[in-house]
Amino acid sequence: MIKRNTDKPCLFVLDTNVLMHDPTSIFRFHEHDIFLPMAVLEELDKGKKGMSEVARNVRQASRFLDQLMSGADKDEIDAGLPITPFTENSGAHVIQANGHLFFQTTPIDLDLPKSLPGSNPDNNILGTAQALQRNRQDRTVIIVSKDINLRIKAAVLGIAAEDYSNDQVLDDVSLLYTGQQELPEGFWSYHDKAVESWNEEGRTFYKINGPDVTDWYPSQCLCWGGDEGFEAVVREKSLPEEAIIELAEDFRSPRHNVWGITARNREQNFALNMLMDPTLDFVTLLGAAGTGKTLLALAAGLSQVLDRNIYREIIMTRVTVPVGEDIGFLPGTEEEKMTPWMGALMDNLEVLTQTEGGEWGRAATNDLLRNRIRISSLNFMRGRTFLRKYIILDEAQNLTAKQMKTLITRAGPGTKIVCLGNISQIDTPYLTETTSGLTYVVDRFKDWKHGGHITLVRGERSRLADFASERL
């Protein structure tokens, strides 16, 4: 909000929510120094109890602080503790940090307006930063907080404040990988002599050479022309300027449906190609409400569980974040508690059981489907290993990157994970479109040959829903 004075070294005052969000944030300011007010330590102490992700992060942050303070006396703490490099991901990456960590070791006179009482933790942090501005003229004091209101109040008081952006995957959500690329006009005439084609087990493949292939990703969807034009999927990218692509299957025909469901547009057809491909272990579908994410994922799951017997059962889960006022605790078992959150599952099951999608579709009953579909809570995923399961994670935009990693690393042999979400509808505090765990995995998995992604753009729910999405 306020321009940083680059002529001076920085002193970052961390808010509690930064440590709650990322315990390793202490190590991510490189050569700059960090200051922790006493109010932050008090809030960490209050938030350490419980089994939530936030409580675990608080305890981890406290352990990091304890390690940095190990063996230091009072004089060394007052002078600032050196922040040593930190190794994360089991030694795969080293974060170079050589700044110093300062604690509030003496009382500070808070010179705040009367409308901002210092007893409030946020105001205490503001007063501490203001005092540091007066006492540390050799430093540019900056508050780092995930709380936008605290940053606004800091700007009003003339204190530099920034969001914690280390967990930001992209600078702009418009740069997010869409999973689809439209071939330019004249592509085929330019590559006519550099294309080799063949058929294998009823599938059509093309080998393409040229500079245009350089920016393609494995499992990326390629299209040319309108909805009925050329559609293909990148299958192999062994060399920078060479790729093997496969002609996509057409799931628009009623004779080539998936559990009675047909694709209504190009993006849905690409989605069904990925969902029905057993070589893809991880698929992400992004799209606004009504684009068919849940229906397509569930139809593909039922087809592969009941018809093809590729997976043993479907496990469906989602983040339990209420849209409106929380109605409190729910009675019953884990599955009974999760049932009210699975309205989308029930609505789509009703659609699927009414269709006549072949012999299995006509014979399937709700009891059979209930035996092959499990509803699980994310709270109980830690420590589990899923073997030959088809896992659907709904509302994935509300997960952090760490929560997403916790879930994906539960996958055992033969398991497929499908993540669904709309990054414009994030309900989790301190998460944004560029820091959501769903954005994180889309960006990190785009160059893996066993992962696929497509962004659905056209609503297919009803004309009323489409009009409401555009006008409201």
C-alpha positions in Angstrom: 0.0 0.0 0.0 2.9 2.4 0.8 6.0 2.5 -1.4 8.9 0.7 0.2 12.0 2.7 0.8 14.6 0.4 -1.0 17.5 2.5 0.3 17.1 1.0 3.8 17.1 -2.7 4.9 13.6 -3.9 5.9 12.3 -4.9 9.3 9.2 -7.0 8.8 6.6 -7.1 11.7 4.7 -10.4 11.3 1.1 -10.7 12.2 -0.1 -13.9 13.9 -2.2 -15.0 10.9 1.0 -15.2 8.8 2.5 -17.8 11.1 -0.9 -19.6 11.4 -1.1 -19.7 7.6 2.6 -20.8 7.0 4.8 -21.8 9.9 7.9 -21.6 7.7 7.2 -17.9 6.9 10.0 -17.1 9.4 12.5 -18.4 7.0 11.1 -16.8 3.8 12.4 -13.2 4.1 15.9 -13.9 2.9 18.3 -11.3 4.1 15.7 -9.1 5.8 15.0 -9.1 9.6 11.8 -10.1 11.4 10.2 -8.6 14.5 7.6 -10.5 16.6 5.5 -8.4 19.0 4.5 -9.9 22.3 0.9 -9.7 21.2 1.7 -12.2 18.4 3.3 -14.7 20.9 0.2 -14.4 23.1 -2.1 -15.1 20.2 0.0 -18.1 19.2 -0.3 -19.5 22.7 -4.1 -19.2 22.6 -4.3 -20.9 19.2 -2.1 -24.0 19.9 -4.8 -26.3 21.2 -7.0 -28.5 19.0 -6.6 -30.8 16.0 -7.3 -28.2 13.2 -4.9 -27.3 10.5 -4.4 -23.9 12.1 -3.6 -25.4 15.5 -1.0 -27.7 13.9 0.6 -24.7 12.1 0.7 -22.8 15.4 2.5 -25.6 17.2 4.9 -26.0 14.3 5.7 -22.3 14.3 6.3 -22.5 18.1 8.8 -25.3 17.5 10.6 -23.3 14.9 10.9 -20.4 17.3 12.1 -22.7 20.1 14.8 -24.1 17.8 16.1 -20.6 16.9 16.2 -19.7 20.6 17.9 -22.9 21.7 21.0 -22.1 23.8 20.6 -18.3 23.4 20.8 -16.1 26.5 19.0 -12.8 27.1 21.7 -10.6 25.6 21.7 -12.7 22.4 17.9 -12.5 22.1 18.0 -8.7 22.6 20.6 -8.4 19.9 18.6 -10.5 17.4 18.8 -14.2 16.7 20.3 -15.3 13.4 17.8 -17.1 11.1 19.5 -20.2 9.7 18.7 -21.7 6.3 15.7 -24.0 6.4 15.3 -27.4 4.6 11.8 -28.3 3.5 10.2 -31.2 1.6 12.5 -33.8 3.2 15.7 -32.2 2.0 14.5 -31.5 -1.5 14.7 -27.7 -1.2 16.7 -25.4 1.0 15.4 -21.9 1.9 18.3 -19.5 2.2 17.7 -17.1 5.1 20.4 -15.0 6.7 18.4 -12.3 8.5 17.8 -11.8 12.2 14.8 -12.5 14.4 13.9 -9.8 17.0 11.4 -10.2 19.8 9.6 -7.4 21.7 11.7 -7.7 24.9 10.8 -4.3 26.5 7.6 -2.3 27.0 6.7 0.0 24.1 4.8 3.2 24.5 1.8 2.9 22.1 1.0 6.3 20.7 -2.3 5.4 18.9 -5.4 7.5 18.3 -8.1 7.1 21.0 -10.3 5.3 18.5 -7.7 2.5 18.4 -7.3 1.1 21.9 -4.0 -0.8 22.4 -5.8 -3.7 24.2 -6.8 -5.0 20.8 -4.1 -7.4 19.4 -4.2 -5.9 16.0 -4.0 -2.4 17.4 -1.1 -3.5 19.6 0.7 -4.6 16.5 0.0 -1.3 14.8 1.3 0.6 17.8 4.4 -1.6 18.0 5.2 -0.9 14.3 4.6 2.8 14.8 7.1 2.8 17.7 9.6 0.9 15.6 9.3 3.6 12.9 10.3 6.2 15.5 13.1 4.2 17.1 14.6 2.4 14.1 15.2 5.2 11.6 17.7 3.0 9.9 15.1 0.5 8.8 12.0 0.4 6.7 9.3 -1.0 9.0 6.7 -3.1 7.2 3.7 -5.0 8.7 3.1 -8.3 7.0 -0.5 -9.6 7.5 -3.2 -11.7 5.8 -5.8 -9.4 7.4 -6.8 -6.8 4.9 -8.5 -4.6 7.5 -5.2 -4.4 9.5 -3.4 -3.4 6.3 -6.0 -0.7 5.7 -5.6 0.7 9.2 -1.8 0.6 8.9 -2.0 2.6 5.7 -4.2 5.2 7.4 -1.6 5.6 10.1 1.2 5.9 7.6 2.7 2.4 8.2 3.8 0.3 5.3 1.8 -3.0 5.1 1.9 -5.9 2.8 0.1 -9.2 2.3 2.1 -12.4 2.7 2.5 -13.5 -0.9 5.1 -16.2 -0.7 2.3 -18.8 -1.1 1.0 -17.0 -4.1 1.2 -19.4 -7.1 0.6 -16.8 -9.8 0.7 -13.0 -10.0 -2.6 -13.0 -11.8 -5.3 -15.7 -11.9 -5.7 -15.0 -15.7 -2.3 -16.7 -16.1 -3.6 -20.0 -14.7 -3.2 -22.9 -17.0 -6.5 -23.7 -18.7 -5.6 -27.1 -20.1 -6.7 -26.2 -23.6 -5.0 -24.6 -26.6 -6.6 -23.6 -29.9 -4.3 -24.2 -32.8 -3.7 -21.1 -35.0 -5.0 -20.7 -38.5 -2.7 -22.3 -41.0 -1.2 -24.7 -38.4 -1.9 -27.8 -40.5 -0.7 -26.3 -43.8 2.5 -25.2 -42.1 3.1 -28.6 -40.4 1.8 -30.7 -43.3 5.2 -32.2 -44.1 6.2 -32.6 -40.5 3.1 -34.7 -39.4 3.2 -38.5 -39.2 -0.1 -40.4 -38.5 -1.0 -44.0 -37.6 -3.8 -46.1 -36.1 -3.3 -48.3 -33.1 -6.1 -50.4 -31.6 -8.7 -48.2 -33.1 -7.0 -45.0 -31.9 -5.6 -42.3 -34.2 -2.2 -40.8 -33.4 -0.2 -38.0 -34.9 3.5 -37.1 -34.5 4.2 -33.4 -34.9 7.5 -31.6 -35.1 8.1 -27.9 -35.0 8.6 -24.8 -32.8 4.8 -24.5 -32.0 5.1 -27.7 -30.0 7.5 -26.3 -27.5 4.9 -24.7 -25.2 2.6 -27.8 -25.2 2.1 -29.8 -22.0 1.4 -33.5 -21.5 -2.4 -34.3 -21.6 -3.1 -30.8 -22.9 -6.2 -30.5 -25.0 -5.8 -29.2 -28.6 -8.6 -27.9 -30.7 -9.1 -26.4 -34.2 -12.3 -25.1 -35.6 -15.7 -25.0 -33.8 -17.3 -27.5 -31.5 -17.4 -30.1 -34.3 -13.8 -29.4 -35.4 -10.5 -31.1 -34.7 -10.0 -32.2 -31.0 -6.9 -34.0 -29.7 -4.9 -34.7 -26.5 -1.2 -34.5 -26.1 0.0 -38.0 -25.2 3.8 -37.7 -25.2 6.3 -34.9 -25.1 9.7 -36.5 -25.2 11.5 -33.8 -27.1 11.1 -30.0 -26.9 9.9 -29.7 -30.5 8.3 -33.1 -30.9 4.9 -34.3 -29.6 2.6 -37.3 -30.1 -1.1 -36.4 -29.9 -4.2 -38.6 -30.0 -7.5 -37.8 -31.6 -10.0 -37.3 -28.8 -13.0 -39.6 -28.4 -16.4 -38.0 -29.2 -18.7 -38.4 -26.2 -21.4 -36.1 -27.7 -23.3 -39.0 -29.4 -26.0 -40.8 -27.4 -24.5 -44.1 -28.6 -21.2 -43.2 -27.0 -22.4 -41.9 -23.7 -20.9 -42.3 -20.2 -23.6 -43.7 -17.8 -26.2 -42.0 -19.9 -24.5 -38.7 -20.0 -23.2 -37.0 -23.2 -20.9 -34.0 -23.6 -22.7 -30.8 -24.6 -19.7 -28.8 -25.6 -16.0 -29.1 -26.4 -14.7 -28.6 -22.9 -17.1 -31.2 -21.5 -15.9 -33.7 -24.2 -12.3 -33.1 -23.2 -13.2 -33.5 -19.5 -14.8 -36.9 -20.2 -11.7 -38.0 -22.2 -9.6 -37.3 -19.2 -12.0 -38.8 -16.6 -12.4 -42.0 -18.6 -8.6 -42.4 -19.2 -7.2 -44.8 -16.7 -3.6 -43.7 -17.4 -4.4 -40.3 -15.8 -4.2 -40.6 -12.1 -5.0 -36.9 -11.3 -7.6 -34.7 -13.0 -8.7 -31.2 -12.1 -11.9 -29.6 -13.4 -12.4 -25.8 -12.9 -15.6 -24.0 -13.8 -18.4 -21.9 -12.7 -21.7 -23.3 -11.2 -23.6 -25.3 -13.8 -20.8 -26.2 -16.1 -21.2 -29.9 -15.2 -18.2 -30.7 -13.1 -19.8 -32.9 -10.5 -22.1 -34.7 -13.0 -19.3 -35.6 -15.4 -17.0 -36.8 -12.6 -19.7 -38.9 -11.0 -20.9 -40.4 -14.3 -17.3 -41.3 -15.3 -16.8 -42.8 -11.8 -19.9 -45.0 -12.0 -19.0 -46.2 -15.4 -15.5 -47.2 -14.4 -16.6 -48.7 -11.0 -19.7 -50.6 -12.1 -19.2 -51.2 -15.8 -15.4 -51.6 -16.3 -14.5 -52.6 -12.8 -11.3 -50.4 -12.9 -11.9 -49.0 -9.4 -13.5 -50.7 -6.4 -15.6 -47.8 -5.2 -16.2 -44.0 -5.4 -15.2 -41.9 -2.4 -16.6 -38.4 -2.4 -15.5 -35.7 0.0 -15.5 -31.9 0.3 -14.5 -29.1 2.6 -17.2 -28.4 5.1 -17.3 -24.6 4.9 -20.9 -23.2 5.2 -22.1 -20.6 2.7 -24.3 -18.8 5.3 -24.8 -19.0 9.0 -23.4 -22.2 10.6 -26.2 -24.5 11.9 -23.9 -26.2 14.5 -22.9 -29.8 15.0 -24.7 -32.5 13.1 -25.7 -35.9 14.7 -24.8 -39.4 13.5 -21.9 -41.2 12.0 -19.2 -39.7 9.8 -21.2 -40.4 6.6 -24.5 -39.1 8.2 -22.7 -35.9 9.3 -21.4 -35.4 5.7 -24.7 -36.1 4.0 -26.1 -32.5 4.3 -22.9 -31.3 2.7 -23.4 -33.6 -0.3 -26.5 -32.1 -1.8 -24.7 -31.9 -5.1 -24.0 -35.6 -5.0 -27.6 -36.5 -4.3 -28.9 -34.1 -7.1 -26.6 -35.6 -9.7 -27.3 -39.2 -8.6 -31.0 -38.5 -9.2 -30.1 -37.4 -12.7 -27.9 -40.4 -13.4 -30.3 -43.1 -12.0 -33.1 -41.8 -14.3 -31.1 -42.2 -17.4 -30.9 -45.5 -19.3 -27.2 -45.9 -19.8 -26.9 -49.5 -20.9 -27.6 -52.7 -19.1 -25.9 -51.6 -15.8 -27.7 -48.3 -15.9 -31.1 -49.9 -16.2 -30.5 -52.4 -13.5 -28.8 -50.0 -11.0 -30.8 -49.1 -7.9 -30.1 -46.6 -5.2 -29.1 -49.3 -2.8 -26.5 -50.6 -5.2 -25.1 -47.1 -5.7 -24.9 -46.5 -2.0 -22.8 -49.6 -1.6 -20.3 -48.4 -4.1 -20.2 -44.7 -3.1 -18.6 -43.7 0.2 -18.9 -40.2 1.7 -15.9 -39.3 3.8 -14.7 -36.3 5.7 -11.4 -34.6 5.0 -10.8 -34.5 8.7 -10.1 -38.2 8.8 -7.9 -38.5 5.7 -4.6 -38.2 7.4 -2.8 -41.6 7.7 -5.1 -43.4 5.2 -4.0 -45.2 2.0 -6.6 -45.6 -0.8 -6.2 -48.6 -3.1 -8.1 -48.7 -6.4 -10.4 -45.9 -5.4 -12.0 -43.2 -7.5 -11.9 -40.1 -5.3 -13.9 -37.0 -6.0 -12.9 -33.9 -4.1 -15.6 -31.3 -4.4 -15.2 -27.6 -3.6 -11.5 -28.0 -3.7 -10.9 -24.2 -4.0 -11.4 -24.0 -0.2 -8.3 -26.1 0.5 -4.8 -24.8 1.2 -1.8 -26.1 -0.7 -0.8 -28.2 2.4 -4.3 -29.7 2.8 -4.3 -30.6 -0.9 -0.9 -32.3 -0.5 -2.2 -34.2 2.5 -5.1 -35.6 0.5 -3.2 -36.4 -2.8 -0.4 -38.2 -0.9 -3.1 -40.7 0.4 -3.5 -42.2 -3.0 -2.3 -45.8 -3.4 -1.8 -48.0 -6.5 -4.7 -47.8 -8.9 -6.3 -44.8 -7.4 -7.6 -41.8 -9.4 -8.3 -38.4 -7.8 -10.6 -35.9 -9.4 -10.6 -32.3 -8.0 -13.5 -30.0 -8.7 -13.9 -26.4 -7.9 -14.6 -22.8 -8.8 -11.8 -20.5 -7.7 -14.1 -17.4 -7.9 -16.1 -18.9 -4.9 -13.6 -19.2 -2.1 -15.1 -19.3 1.4 -11.9 -20.0 3.4 -10.5 -17.0 5.2 -7.0 -15.8 4.0 -7.3 -17.8 0.7 -7.5 -16.1 -2.6 -7.7 -17.1 -6.2 -3.9 -17.0 -6.5 -3.2 -18.8 -3.2 -5.9 -21.6 -3.3 -4.7 -25.1 -3.1 -6.7 -25.9 -6.3 -4.7 -23.2 -8.2 -1.5 -24.6 -6.7 -2.1 -28.2 -7.9 -3.3 -27.1 -11.4 0.0 -25.2 -11.8 2.2 -27.9 -10.3 0.7 -30.8 -12.2 0.5 -29.3 -15.7 3.8 -30.8 -16.9 3.1 -34.4 -15.4 2.1 -36.9 -18.1 -0.3 -38.7 -15.7 -2.3 -35.6 -14.8 -4.9 -33.6 -16.7 -6.8 -30.4 -16.4 -9.5 -28.6 -18.2 -11.4 -25.4 -17.5 -15.1 -25.6 -18.2 -16.5 -22.3 -19.5 -20.1 -22.8 -20.6 -22.9 -23.4 -18.2 -25.3 -26.2 -19.1 -27.6 -26.2 -16.1 -30.6 -24.2 -17.3 -31.4 -21.0 -19.1 -32.4 -19.5 -15.8 -29.0 -20.4 -14.2 -27.1 -19.1 -17.2 -29.0 -15.8 -17.2 -28.5 -15.4 -13.4 -24.7 -16.1 -13.8 -24.4 -13.3 -16.4 -26.6 -10.7 -14.8 -26.5 -11.1 -11.0 
